[in-house]
Amino acid sequence: MSHYTCSFTMINITEFKENLGLKEIPVELEKLIYFQDNISSGENYSQGFGILIDDKSGLKSWSEDENFLACLFPIAQANGSGSFYAIWNDGTDKTLNQMPVVVFGDEGGVHIVAENILQLLHLLTYDTEISVDFDTAYFYRDEDDYEESEDLDEYLKWMAGDYNFTQIEEPDELIKAAQDKYKEHFEQWFGQYVEY
């Protein structure tokens, strides 16, 4: 649905917040922006991934309803073909860092992928682009063709030091747990705005 042509530049935190209409963003996201700006760069610590400032144009290709746009906060490119991650305000009184994360696929699929931003950061340790089709979102790594991202080791050290996470072995289990918790609610909410 949407396509990014992206070259990653330094992320101005103030501009990032203003773009999303937020006074604060989760500390986990601020730390990730610092990591991407100062230790690595977009797509160099997890394949296809990079934080970016998004004007919601990708979301507007789904719906221009103000309520729809107000509940979604696009935060990052998910893969090299135009999919992106957004935080979803599910209408409960959670803080932003506890809200679920959704992937919007460039081919039309939309799926819950993580229960919160920290789980998304853990998924990134798998170091492959997410695959998003209409029915599912998943991570697949062909061990014969896999080339580790240049700064993956730095990212893994950071994740271990800040969050006590090791590299995830079964990312799809984490996605399934998030979907078990949020999929039905998300699809009901999403269906109000988008014929799906």
PyMOL commands that place a pseudoatom at each C-alpha (Angstrom):
pseudoatom trace, name=CA, resn=MET, resi=1, chain=A, elem=C, hetatm=0, pos=[0.000, 0.000, 0.000]
pseudoatom trace, name=CA, resn=SER, resi=2, chain=A, elem=C, hetatm=0, pos=[2.700, 2.513, 0.952]
pseudoatom trace, name=CA, resn=HIS, resi=3, chain=A, elem=C, hetatm=0, pos=[6.251, 2.740, -0.200]
pseudoatom trace, name=CA, resn=TYR, resi=4, chain=A, elem=C, hetatm=0, pos=[9.189, 4.360, 1.505]
pseudoatom trace, name=CA, resn=THR, resi=5, chain=A, elem=C, hetatm=0, pos=[12.323, 5.391, -0.227]
pseudoatom trace, name=CA, resn=CYS, resi=6, chain=A, elem=C, hetatm=0, pos=[14.406, 5.961, 2.778]
pseudoatom trace, name=CA, resn=SER, resi=7, chain=A, elem=C, hetatm=0, pos=[17.814, 7.215, 3.575]
pseudoatom trace, name=CA, resn=PHE, resi=8, chain=A, elem=C, hetatm=0, pos=[18.287, 7.361, 7.287]
pseudoatom trace, name=CA, resn=THR, resi=9, chain=A, elem=C, hetatm=0, pos=[19.391, 10.626, 8.805]
pseudoatom trace, name=CA, resn=MET, resi=10, chain=A, elem=C, hetatm=0, pos=[19.896, 11.707, 12.384]
pseudoatom trace, name=CA, resn=ILE, resi=11, chain=A, elem=C, hetatm=0, pos=[16.572, 11.740, 14.228]
pseudoatom trace, name=CA, resn=ASN, resi=12, chain=A, elem=C, hetatm=0, pos=[15.781, 14.947, 16.081]
pseudoatom trace, name=CA, resn=ILE, resi=13, chain=A, elem=C, hetatm=0, pos=[13.877, 13.757, 19.171]
pseudoatom trace, name=CA, resn=THR, resi=14, chain=A, elem=C, hetatm=0, pos=[11.870, 16.990, 19.428]
pseudoatom trace, name=CA, resn=GLU, resi=15, chain=A, elem=C, hetatm=0, pos=[10.866, 16.769, 15.768]
pseudoatom trace, name=CA, resn=PHE, resi=16, chain=A, elem=C, hetatm=0, pos=[10.063, 13.064, 16.190]
pseudoatom trace, name=CA, resn=LYS, resi=17, chain=A, elem=C, hetatm=0, pos=[7.710, 13.839, 19.115]
pseudoatom trace, name=CA, resn=GLU, resi=18, chain=A, elem=C, hetatm=0, pos=[6.091, 16.808, 17.380]
pseudoatom trace, name=CA, resn=ASN, resi=19, chain=A, elem=C, hetatm=0, pos=[5.517, 14.763, 14.237]
pseudoatom trace, name=CA, resn=LEU, resi=20, chain=A, elem=C, hetatm=0, pos=[3.606, 12.169, 16.267]
pseudoatom trace, name=CA, resn=GLY, resi=21, chain=A, elem=C, hetatm=0, pos=[1.780, 14.863, 18.248]
pseudoatom trace, name=CA, resn=LEU, resi=22, chain=A, elem=C, hetatm=0, pos=[3.285, 13.631, 21.513]
pseudoatom trace, name=CA, resn=LYS, resi=23, chain=A, elem=C, hetatm=0, pos=[4.914, 15.439, 24.408]
pseudoatom trace, name=CA, resn=GLU, resi=24, chain=A, elem=C, hetatm=0, pos=[6.791, 12.307, 25.448]
pseudoatom trace, name=CA, resn=ILE, resi=25, chain=A, elem=C, hetatm=0, pos=[7.838, 9.073, 23.789]
pseudoatom trace, name=CA, resn=PRO, resi=26, chain=A, elem=C, hetatm=0, pos=[8.792, 5.847, 25.567]
pseudoatom trace, name=CA, resn=VAL, resi=27, chain=A, elem=C, hetatm=0, pos=[12.292, 5.867, 27.038]
pseudoatom trace, name=CA, resn=GLU, resi=28, chain=A, elem=C, hetatm=0, pos=[12.918, 2.613, 25.149]
pseudoatom trace, name=CA, resn=LEU, resi=29, chain=A, elem=C, hetatm=0, pos=[12.277, 4.471, 21.891]
pseudoatom trace, name=CA, resn=GLU, resi=30, chain=A, elem=C, hetatm=0, pos=[14.470, 7.413, 22.916]
pseudoatom trace, name=CA, resn=LYS, resi=31, chain=A, elem=C, hetatm=0, pos=[17.299, 4.992, 23.715]
pseudoatom trace, name=CA, resn=LEU, resi=32, chain=A, elem=C, hetatm=0, pos=[16.831, 3.224, 20.377]
pseudoatom trace, name=CA, resn=ILE, resi=33, chain=A, elem=C, hetatm=0, pos=[16.977, 6.559, 18.537]
pseudoatom trace, name=CA, resn=TYR, resi=34, chain=A, elem=C, hetatm=0, pos=[20.188, 7.366, 20.418]
pseudoatom trace, name=CA, resn=PHE, resi=35, chain=A, elem=C, hetatm=0, pos=[21.584, 3.945, 19.466]
pseudoatom trace, name=CA, resn=GLN, resi=36, chain=A, elem=C, hetatm=0, pos=[20.663, 4.385, 15.800]
pseudoatom trace, name=CA, resn=ASP, resi=37, chain=A, elem=C, hetatm=0, pos=[22.065, 7.940, 15.675]
pseudoatom trace, name=CA, resn=ASN, resi=38, chain=A, elem=C, hetatm=0, pos=[25.265, 7.451, 17.655]
pseudoatom trace, name=CA, resn=ILE, resi=39, chain=A, elem=C, hetatm=0, pos=[26.297, 3.801, 17.603]
pseudoatom trace, name=CA, resn=SER, resi=40, chain=A, elem=C, hetatm=0, pos=[24.868, 2.465, 14.354]
pseudoatom trace, name=CA, resn=SER, resi=41, chain=A, elem=C, hetatm=0, pos=[22.473, 3.665, 11.652]
pseudoatom trace, name=CA, resn=GLY, resi=42, chain=A, elem=C, hetatm=0, pos=[19.190, 2.570, 10.128]
pseudoatom trace, name=CA, resn=GLU, resi=43, chain=A, elem=C, hetatm=0, pos=[19.262, -0.918, 8.603]
pseudoatom trace, name=CA, resn=ASN, resi=44, chain=A, elem=C, hetatm=0, pos=[22.738, -1.596, 10.031]
pseudoatom trace, name=CA, resn=TYR, resi=45, chain=A, elem=C, hetatm=0, pos=[21.755, -3.265, 13.321]
pseudoatom trace, name=CA, resn=SER, resi=46, chain=A, elem=C, hetatm=0, pos=[18.690, -5.245, 12.200]
pseudoatom trace, name=CA, resn=GLN, resi=47, chain=A, elem=C, hetatm=0, pos=[17.968, -6.004, 8.555]
pseudoatom trace, name=CA, resn=GLY, resi=48, chain=A, elem=C, hetatm=0, pos=[15.427, -3.694, 6.940]
pseudoatom trace, name=CA, resn=PHE, resi=49, chain=A, elem=C, hetatm=0, pos=[14.658, -1.814, 10.171]
pseudoatom trace, name=CA, resn=GLY, resi=50, chain=A, elem=C, hetatm=0, pos=[15.170, 1.831, 10.965]
pseudoatom trace, name=CA, resn=ILE, resi=51, chain=A, elem=C, hetatm=0, pos=[13.475, 4.477, 13.090]
pseudoatom trace, name=CA, resn=LEU, resi=52, chain=A, elem=C, hetatm=0, pos=[12.183, 7.315, 10.950]
pseudoatom trace, name=CA, resn=ILE, resi=53, chain=A, elem=C, hetatm=0, pos=[10.035, 10.419, 11.133]
pseudoatom trace, name=CA, resn=ASP, resi=54, chain=A, elem=C, hetatm=0, pos=[6.794, 9.559, 9.369]
pseudoatom trace, name=CA, resn=ASP, resi=55, chain=A, elem=C, hetatm=0, pos=[4.110, 12.073, 8.409]
pseudoatom trace, name=CA, resn=LYS, resi=56, chain=A, elem=C, hetatm=0, pos=[1.428, 9.342, 8.514]
pseudoatom trace, name=CA, resn=SER, resi=57, chain=A, elem=C, hetatm=0, pos=[1.168, 9.324, 4.712]
pseudoatom trace, name=CA, resn=GLY, resi=58, chain=A, elem=C, hetatm=0, pos=[1.445, 5.520, 4.796]
pseudoatom trace, name=CA, resn=LEU, resi=59, chain=A, elem=C, hetatm=0, pos=[-1.447, 5.351, 7.260]
pseudoatom trace, name=CA, resn=LYS, resi=60, chain=A, elem=C, hetatm=0, pos=[-3.508, 7.758, 5.166]
pseudoatom trace, name=CA, resn=SER, resi=61, chain=A, elem=C, hetatm=0, pos=[-3.394, 5.264, 2.321]
pseudoatom trace, name=CA, resn=TRP, resi=62, chain=A, elem=C, hetatm=0, pos=[-5.539, 3.049, 4.605]
pseudoatom trace, name=CA, resn=SER, resi=63, chain=A, elem=C, hetatm=0, pos=[-7.875, 5.691, 6.052]
pseudoatom trace, name=CA, resn=GLU, resi=64, chain=A, elem=C, hetatm=0, pos=[-7.879, 9.450, 6.491]
pseudoatom trace, name=CA, resn=ASP, resi=65, chain=A, elem=C, hetatm=0, pos=[-10.331, 9.294, 9.391]
pseudoatom trace, name=CA, resn=GLU, resi=66, chain=A, elem=C, hetatm=0, pos=[-9.000, 11.515, 12.184]
pseudoatom trace, name=CA, resn=ASN, resi=67, chain=A, elem=C, hetatm=0, pos=[-9.825, 8.945, 14.887]
pseudoatom trace, name=CA, resn=PHE, resi=68, chain=A, elem=C, hetatm=0, pos=[-7.912, 6.264, 12.986]
pseudoatom trace, name=CA, resn=LEU, resi=69, chain=A, elem=C, hetatm=0, pos=[-4.867, 8.490, 12.526]
pseudoatom trace, name=CA, resn=ALA, resi=70, chain=A, elem=C, hetatm=0, pos=[-4.970, 9.722, 16.140]
pseudoatom trace, name=CA, resn=CYS, resi=71, chain=A, elem=C, hetatm=0, pos=[-4.638, 6.172, 17.518]
pseudoatom trace, name=CA, resn=LEU, resi=72, chain=A, elem=C, hetatm=0, pos=[-1.614, 5.112, 15.457]
pseudoatom trace, name=CA, resn=PHE, resi=73, chain=A, elem=C, hetatm=0, pos=[1.950, 6.333, 15.827]
pseudoatom trace, name=CA, resn=PRO, resi=74, chain=A, elem=C, hetatm=0, pos=[4.210, 5.202, 12.960]
pseudoatom trace, name=CA, resn=ILE, resi=75, chain=A, elem=C, hetatm=0, pos=[7.736, 4.880, 14.255]
pseudoatom trace, name=CA, resn=ALA, resi=76, chain=A, elem=C, hetatm=0, pos=[9.888, 2.835, 11.902]
pseudoatom trace, name=CA, resn=GLN, resi=77, chain=A, elem=C, hetatm=0, pos=[10.491, 1.184, 8.582]
pseudoatom trace, name=CA, resn=ALA, resi=78, chain=A, elem=C, hetatm=0, pos=[9.887, -2.563, 9.008]
pseudoatom trace, name=CA, resn=ASN, resi=79, chain=A, elem=C, hetatm=0, pos=[11.526, -3.847, 5.841]
pseudoatom trace, name=CA, resn=GLY, resi=80, chain=A, elem=C, hetatm=0, pos=[13.066, -2.667, 2.602]
pseudoatom trace, name=CA, resn=SER, resi=81, chain=A, elem=C, hetatm=0, pos=[9.861, -2.978, 0.583]
pseudoatom trace, name=CA, resn=GLY, resi=82, chain=A, elem=C, hetatm=0, pos=[7.725, -0.378, 2.344]
pseudoatom trace, name=CA, resn=SER, resi=83, chain=A, elem=C, hetatm=0, pos=[6.197, -2.035, 5.399]
pseudoatom trace, name=CA, resn=PHE, resi=84, chain=A, elem=C, hetatm=0, pos=[6.229, 0.008, 8.601]
pseudoatom trace, name=CA, resn=TYR, resi=85, chain=A, elem=C, hetatm=0, pos=[5.683, -0.355, 12.346]
pseudoatom trace, name=CA, resn=ALA, resi=86, chain=A, elem=C, hetatm=0, pos=[3.227, 1.753, 14.331]
pseudoatom trace, name=CA, resn=ILE, resi=87, chain=A, elem=C, hetatm=0, pos=[2.292, 1.857, 17.998]
pseudoatom trace, name=CA, resn=TRP, resi=88, chain=A, elem=C, hetatm=0, pos=[-1.468, 1.391, 18.459]
pseudoatom trace, name=CA, resn=ASN, resi=89, chain=A, elem=C, hetatm=0, pos=[-3.373, 3.199, 21.197]
pseudoatom trace, name=CA, resn=ASP, resi=90, chain=A, elem=C, hetatm=0, pos=[-5.943, 0.506, 21.901]
pseudoatom trace, name=CA, resn=GLY, resi=91, chain=A, elem=C, hetatm=0, pos=[-8.158, 2.801, 23.954]
pseudoatom trace, name=CA, resn=THR, resi=92, chain=A, elem=C, hetatm=0, pos=[-7.096, 1.470, 27.336]
pseudoatom trace, name=CA, resn=ASP, resi=93, chain=A, elem=C, hetatm=0, pos=[-5.199, 3.685, 29.733]
pseudoatom trace, name=CA, resn=LYS, resi=94, chain=A, elem=C, hetatm=0, pos=[-1.812, 2.144, 29.048]
pseudoatom trace, name=CA, resn=THR, resi=95, chain=A, elem=C, hetatm=0, pos=[1.279, 4.279, 28.743]
pseudoatom trace, name=CA, resn=LEU, resi=96, chain=A, elem=C, hetatm=0, pos=[2.748, 4.494, 25.244]
pseudoatom trace, name=CA, resn=ASN, resi=97, chain=A, elem=C, hetatm=0, pos=[5.510, 2.008, 26.075]
pseudoatom trace, name=CA, resn=GLN, resi=98, chain=A, elem=C, hetatm=0, pos=[2.862, -0.599, 27.009]
pseudoatom trace, name=CA, resn=MET, resi=99, chain=A, elem=C, hetatm=0, pos=[0.757, -0.191, 23.861]
pseudoatom trace, name=CA, resn=PRO, resi=100, chain=A, elem=C, hetatm=0, pos=[0.837, -2.910, 21.192]
pseudoatom trace, name=CA, resn=VAL, resi=101, chain=A, elem=C, hetatm=0, pos=[2.860, -2.606, 17.990]
pseudoatom trace, name=CA, resn=VAL, resi=102, chain=A, elem=C, hetatm=0, pos=[1.328, -3.203, 14.558]
pseudoatom trace, name=CA, resn=VAL, resi=103, chain=A, elem=C, hetatm=0, pos=[3.033, -3.823, 11.222]
pseudoatom trace, name=CA, resn=PHE, resi=104, chain=A, elem=C, hetatm=0, pos=[1.440, -2.353, 8.096]
pseudoatom trace, name=CA, resn=GLY, resi=105, chain=A, elem=C, hetatm=0, pos=[2.546, -4.396, 5.119]
pseudoatom trace, name=CA, resn=ASP, resi=106, chain=A, elem=C, hetatm=0, pos=[3.302, -2.952, 1.724]
pseudoatom trace, name=CA, resn=GLU, resi=107, chain=A, elem=C, hetatm=0, pos=[1.277, -5.800, 0.195]
pseudoatom trace, name=CA, resn=GLY, resi=108, chain=A, elem=C, hetatm=0, pos=[-1.823, -5.105, 2.278]
pseudoatom trace, name=CA, resn=GLY, resi=109, chain=A, elem=C, hetatm=0, pos=[-1.551, -7.164, 5.454]
pseudoatom trace, name=CA, resn=VAL, resi=110, chain=A, elem=C, hetatm=0, pos=[-1.874, -5.475, 8.849]
pseudoatom trace, name=CA, resn=HIS, resi=111, chain=A, elem=C, hetatm=0, pos=[-0.940, -7.437, 11.968]
pseudoatom trace, name=CA, resn=ILE, resi=112, chain=A, elem=C, hetatm=0, pos=[-0.197, -7.094, 15.660]
pseudoatom trace, name=CA, resn=VAL, resi=113, chain=A, elem=C, hetatm=0, pos=[3.445, -8.139, 16.099]
pseudoatom trace, name=CA, resn=ALA, resi=114, chain=A, elem=C, hetatm=0, pos=[4.408, -7.187, 19.659]
pseudoatom trace, name=CA, resn=GLU, resi=115, chain=A, elem=C, hetatm=0, pos=[2.674, -6.478, 22.962]
pseudoatom trace, name=CA, resn=ASN, resi=116, chain=A, elem=C, hetatm=0, pos=[4.802, -3.358, 23.445]
pseudoatom trace, name=CA, resn=ILE, resi=117, chain=A, elem=C, hetatm=0, pos=[7.838, -1.460, 22.175]
pseudoatom trace, name=CA, resn=LEU, resi=118, chain=A, elem=C, hetatm=0, pos=[10.268, -3.542, 24.245]
pseudoatom trace, name=CA, resn=GLN, resi=119, chain=A, elem=C, hetatm=0, pos=[9.028, -6.737, 22.605]
pseudoatom trace, name=CA, resn=LEU, resi=120, chain=A, elem=C, hetatm=0, pos=[9.548, -5.101, 19.209]
pseudoatom trace, name=CA, resn=LEU, resi=121, chain=A, elem=C, hetatm=0, pos=[13.152, -4.336, 20.194]
pseudoatom trace, name=CA, resn=HIS, resi=122, chain=A, elem=C, hetatm=0, pos=[13.563, -7.990, 21.152]
pseudoatom trace, name=CA, resn=LEU, resi=123, chain=A, elem=C, hetatm=0, pos=[12.170, -9.118, 17.769]
pseudoatom trace, name=CA, resn=LEU, resi=124, chain=A, elem=C, hetatm=0, pos=[14.807, -6.984, 16.053]
pseudoatom trace, name=CA, resn=THR, resi=125, chain=A, elem=C, hetatm=0, pos=[17.558, -9.130, 17.580]
pseudoatom trace, name=CA, resn=TYR, resi=126, chain=A, elem=C, hetatm=0, pos=[16.571, -11.882, 15.117]
pseudoatom trace, name=CA, resn=ASP, resi=127, chain=A, elem=C, hetatm=0, pos=[18.160, -9.702, 12.428]
pseudoatom trace, name=CA, resn=THR, resi=128, chain=A, elem=C, hetatm=0, pos=[15.954, -10.421, 9.445]
pseudoatom trace, name=CA, resn=GLU, resi=129, chain=A, elem=C, hetatm=0, pos=[13.282, -8.333, 7.768]
pseudoatom trace, name=CA, resn=ILE, resi=130, chain=A, elem=C, hetatm=0, pos=[9.739, -9.119, 8.744]
pseudoatom trace, name=CA, resn=SER, resi=131, chain=A, elem=C, hetatm=0, pos=[7.645, -10.723, 6.015]
pseudoatom trace, name=CA, resn=VAL, resi=132, chain=A, elem=C, hetatm=0, pos=[4.116, -9.352, 5.837]
pseudoatom trace, name=CA, resn=ASP, resi=133, chain=A, elem=C, hetatm=0, pos=[1.409, -10.813, 3.667]
pseudoatom trace, name=CA, resn=PHE, resi=134, chain=A, elem=C, hetatm=0, pos=[-2.345, -10.505, 3.860]
pseudoatom trace, name=CA, resn=ASP, resi=135, chain=A, elem=C, hetatm=0, pos=[-2.806, -13.405, 6.283]
pseudoatom trace, name=CA, resn=THR, resi=136, chain=A, elem=C, hetatm=0, pos=[0.285, -13.287, 8.449]
pseudoatom trace, name=CA, resn=ALA, resi=137, chain=A, elem=C, hetatm=0, pos=[3.461, -11.549, 9.547]
pseudoatom trace, name=CA, resn=TYR, resi=138, chain=A, elem=C, hetatm=0, pos=[6.515, -13.626, 10.349]
pseudoatom trace, name=CA, resn=PHE, resi=139, chain=A, elem=C, hetatm=0, pos=[10.288, -13.751, 10.405]
pseudoatom trace, name=CA, resn=TYR, resi=140, chain=A, elem=C, hetatm=0, pos=[12.178, -16.198, 8.235]
pseudoatom trace, name=CA, resn=ARG, resi=141, chain=A, elem=C, hetatm=0, pos=[15.928, -16.644, 7.984]
pseudoatom trace, name=CA, resn=ASP, resi=142, chain=A, elem=C, hetatm=0, pos=[17.568, -18.854, 5.375]
pseudoatom trace, name=CA, resn=GLU, resi=143, chain=A, elem=C, hetatm=0, pos=[20.741, -19.836, 7.197]
pseudoatom trace, name=CA, resn=ASP, resi=144, chain=A, elem=C, hetatm=0, pos=[22.535, -20.490, 3.880]
pseudoatom trace, name=CA, resn=ASP, resi=145, chain=A, elem=C, hetatm=0, pos=[21.970, -16.934, 2.625]
pseudoatom trace, name=CA, resn=TYR, resi=146, chain=A, elem=C, hetatm=0, pos=[21.932, -15.057, 5.930]
pseudoatom trace, name=CA, resn=GLU, resi=147, chain=A, elem=C, hetatm=0, pos=[24.492, -12.298, 6.403]
pseudoatom trace, name=CA, resn=GLU, resi=148, chain=A, elem=C, hetatm=0, pos=[24.602, -10.743, 9.844]
pseudoatom trace, name=CA, resn=SER, resi=149, chain=A, elem=C, hetatm=0, pos=[23.976, -6.998, 10.005]
pseudoatom trace, name=CA, resn=GLU, resi=150, chain=A, elem=C, hetatm=0, pos=[27.128, -4.956, 10.400]
pseudoatom trace, name=CA, resn=ASP, resi=151, chain=A, elem=C, hetatm=0, pos=[26.242, -3.654, 13.878]
pseudoatom trace, name=CA, resn=LEU, resi=152, chain=A, elem=C, hetatm=0, pos=[24.215, -6.611, 15.183]
pseudoatom trace, name=CA, resn=ASP, resi=153, chain=A, elem=C, hetatm=0, pos=[26.816, -7.402, 17.856]
pseudoatom trace, name=CA, resn=GLU, resi=154, chain=A, elem=C, hetatm=0, pos=[26.606, -3.828, 19.156]
pseudoatom trace, name=CA, resn=TYR, resi=155, chain=A, elem=C, hetatm=0, pos=[22.813, -4.041, 19.201]
pseudoatom trace, name=CA, resn=LEU, resi=156, chain=A, elem=C, hetatm=0, pos=[22.896, -7.362, 21.064]
pseudoatom trace, name=CA, resn=LYS, resi=157, chain=A, elem=C, hetatm=0, pos=[25.333, -5.922, 23.631]
pseudoatom trace, name=CA, resn=TRP, resi=158, chain=A, elem=C, hetatm=0, pos=[23.050, -2.930, 24.117]
pseudoatom trace, name=CA, resn=MET, resi=159, chain=A, elem=C, hetatm=0, pos=[19.950, -5.139, 24.490]
pseudoatom trace, name=CA, resn=ALA, resi=160, chain=A, elem=C, hetatm=0, pos=[21.747, -7.385, 26.993]
pseudoatom trace, name=CA, resn=GLY, resi=161, chain=A, elem=C, hetatm=0, pos=[23.074, -4.433, 28.985]
pseudoatom trace, name=CA, resn=ASP, resi=162, chain=A, elem=C, hetatm=0, pos=[19.911, -2.316, 29.068]
pseudoatom trace, name=CA, resn=TYR, resi=163, chain=A, elem=C, hetatm=0, pos=[17.181, -4.979, 29.060]
pseudoatom trace, name=CA, resn=ASN, resi=164, chain=A, elem=C, hetatm=0, pos=[18.869, -8.296, 29.874]
pseudoatom trace, name=CA, resn=PHE, resi=165, chain=A, elem=C, hetatm=0, pos=[17.685, -9.736, 26.523]
pseudoatom trace, name=CA, resn=THR, resi=166, chain=A, elem=C, hetatm=0, pos=[19.615, -12.240, 24.462]
pseudoatom trace, name=CA, resn=GLN, resi=167, chain=A, elem=C, hetatm=0, pos=[19.092, -12.855, 20.761]
pseudoatom trace, name=CA, resn=ILE, resi=168, chain=A, elem=C, hetatm=0, pos=[15.597, -14.221, 20.152]
pseudoatom trace, name=CA, resn=GLU, resi=169, chain=A, elem=C, hetatm=0, pos=[15.481, -17.729, 18.712]
pseudoatom trace, name=CA, resn=GLU, resi=170, chain=A, elem=C, hetatm=0, pos=[11.751, -18.067, 17.967]
pseudoatom trace, name=CA, resn=PRO, resi=171, chain=A, elem=C, hetatm=0, pos=[10.376, -14.621, 17.041]
pseudoatom trace, name=CA, resn=ASP, resi=172, chain=A, elem=C, hetatm=0, pos=[7.108, -16.031, 15.757]
pseudoatom trace, name=CA, resn=GLU, resi=173, chain=A, elem=C, hetatm=0, pos=[6.245, -17.294, 19.255]
pseudoatom trace, name=CA, resn=LEU, resi=174, chain=A, elem=C, hetatm=0, pos=[6.419, -13.726, 20.532]
pseudoatom trace, name=CA, resn=ILE, resi=175, chain=A, elem=C, hetatm=0, pos=[4.235, -12.542, 17.626]
pseudoatom trace, name=CA, resn=LYS, resi=176, chain=A, elem=C, hetatm=0, pos=[1.699, -15.303, 18.337]
pseudoatom trace, name=CA, resn=ALA, resi=177, chain=A, elem=C, hetatm=0, pos=[1.488, -14.335, 22.023]
pseudoatom trace, name=CA, resn=ALA, resi=178, chain=A, elem=C, hetatm=0, pos=[0.886, -10.692, 21.078]
pseudoatom trace, name=CA, resn=GLN, resi=179, chain=A, elem=C, hetatm=0, pos=[-1.775, -11.704, 18.570]
pseudoatom trace, name=CA, resn=ASP, resi=180, chain=A, elem=C, hetatm=0, pos=[-3.488, -13.979, 21.083]
pseudoatom trace, name=CA, resn=LYS, resi=181, chain=A, elem=C, hetatm=0, pos=[-3.761, -10.959, 23.362]
pseudoatom trace, name=CA, resn=TYR, resi=182, chain=A, elem=C, hetatm=0, pos=[-4.667, -8.197, 20.882]
pseudoatom trace, name=CA, resn=LYS, resi=183, chain=A, elem=C, hetatm=0, pos=[-5.596, -9.512, 17.423]
pseudoatom trace, name=CA, resn=GLU, resi=184, chain=A, elem=C, hetatm=0, pos=[-9.370, -9.770, 17.884]
pseudoatom trace, name=CA, resn=HIS, resi=185, chain=A, elem=C, hetatm=0, pos=[-9.650, -6.328, 19.515]
pseudoatom trace, name=CA, resn=PHE, resi=186, chain=A, elem=C, hetatm=0, pos=[-7.407, -4.751, 16.888]
pseudoatom trace, name=CA, resn=GLU, resi=187, chain=A, elem=C, hetatm=0, pos=[-9.328, -6.244, 13.973]
pseudoatom trace, name=CA, resn=GLN, resi=188, chain=A, elem=C, hetatm=0, pos=[-12.641, -5.004, 15.399]
pseudoatom trace, name=CA, resn=TRP, resi=189, chain=A, elem=C, hetatm=0, pos=[-11.199, -1.511, 15.841]
pseudoatom trace, name=CA, resn=PHE, resi=190, chain=A, elem=C, hetatm=0, pos=[-9.463, -1.500, 12.442]
pseudoatom trace, name=CA, resn=GLY, resi=191, chain=A, elem=C, hetatm=0, pos=[-12.602, -2.724, 10.686]
pseudoatom trace, name=CA, resn=GLN, resi=192, chain=A, elem=C, hetatm=0, pos=[-14.435, 0.472, 11.684]
pseudoatom trace, name=CA, resn=TYR, resi=193, chain=A, elem=C, hetatm=0, pos=[-12.161, 2.439, 9.372]
pseudoatom trace, name=CA, resn=VAL, resi=194, chain=A, elem=C, hetatm=0, pos=[-10.925, 0.043, 6.723]
pseudoatom trace, name=CA, resn=GLU, resi=195, chain=A, elem=C, hetatm=0, pos=[-12.716, -2.591, 4.686]
pseudoatom trace, name=CA, resn=TYR, resi=196, chain=A, elem=C, hetatm=0, pos=[-10.444, -5.497, 5.348]
for i in range(1, 196): cmd.bond("trace and resi %d" % i, "trace and resi %d" % (i + 1))
show_as sticks, trace
zoom trace
